[in-house]
């Protein structure tokens, strides 16, 4: 799991906004599937999602990042 997310993490703050948005949307889809299995990598994912995405002026990136954070809150620990 670490190797996958080590490769995936840079896409969460890619300079290409389309790549960034698709990565966030993909993360949103993965969260319900992986649930608590994300626990070992959550400490590297949250900063990558929050750093540039929640303050993005791009409405698509901001919405996708918000959805990811909400999904994490909903699915982790349940």
Secondary structure, 3 states (H helix, E strand, C coil): CHHHHHHHHHHHHCCCHHHHHHHHHHHHHHHHHHHHHHHHHHHHHHHHHHHHHCCCCCHHHHHHHHHHHHHHHHHCCC
